[in-house]
């Protein structure tokens, strides 16, 4: 995602996670035994990580495997806790807050 698209991208991920969280967690935690379903998860994870890697590189920030794993783990765990929270804490500001952390912690050169 580019700079303008980062917040809508994260907001979209939160929406997808709200609907498919158990499946995403199963992929992330390698609990999927069906090879086709597992492949779909790997491809999705790879596309998201590749988009973040491109953005990190464009910003001159580190884009090594450890950084990407940390960024992906933060995105998934944030989505998990966000979706587990009560409705009063599930507002539009969640994506904005996470994007602020991402920009300061990952995308700053």
N, C-alpha and C positions, 0 to 999 in steps of 0.2 A: 504494500500500500504506500502511496505517496503521502506527503505531509498533510495535504487537505483531506485525504481519504482515510487517514488513520483512525480518527474518532468514529466515523460511520462503520468502518471495518470492525473495530472492536465492539461497537454496539451490536452489529450484526452477529458477531461471534457469540456474544452473550445471549442473544435471542435463540440462536441455533442450539447453544448449550442448554438453555432452559428447556427446550423441547427434546433434545437427544442426549442429554448429559450422561445417562447410564451407559449408552453406547460409546460415547467419547471416552469416558473413564475406562471402560473395558479395553478399548484400543490402547490408551495411554499406559495402562497397567498390564498389557499383554495377556489378557484373559479371554481372547477370542480364539476359538479353535477352528472356525470355518475359514478356510484359506481365502475365499473370495471376499468375505466380509473384512478379514484382516488386511487384505491387499487394498481395499477401499480406504481403510483407516490410514495405512502407510502412505498412500497417495495424497490423501487430504493433509496429513501432517507435513509431508514433504512440500506441498504447494504453499502452505502457510509459512513454513520455515524459509523457503526460497524467497518469498516476498519480503520477509523481514531481513533476510541476508542482503538482498539488493538495496533495500533502504539503508541499512547500516553502512554498507560500502559507499553509497552515494553521499552519506554524511561524513565519511572518513572515520567512522567508529569501528571498533573491533567487530569482526564478523566470523570469529572462529567457532568451532563446534560447541565449546563450553558456553560461550555467550548465547548462542542460539538455543541450546538446551535450557539455559536459565530463563531466557525470554519466553520460550514455549511453556515451560513449567509454571512460570508466573501467570501467564495468560490462562492456562487451564485451571490452576488452583484458585485464581481470583474468580473465574467463572463459577467454579464449584461452590465456593463460599457465598458468592453473590446470589446464586440461585437458591441456596439453602436458607438465606436470610428471609425475614418476614417481608411482606409486601411493602411496608413503609420504608424499607431500605433499598428497594429495587427501583431506583429512579434513574432518569436520564443522566444524572451527574456521575453515575458509576463509571460509565465508559470514559467520560471526560477526566475523572480522577485517575483512572488507570493509565490513560494516554499521557497525562502529565508526568506520572512516574516513569513511564517508558521513555519519554522524550528526555527527561533529565538523567535517567540512569543508564540508558542503552544507546540512544541515538545522538547524544552530544559527542562531538569529536574530541 
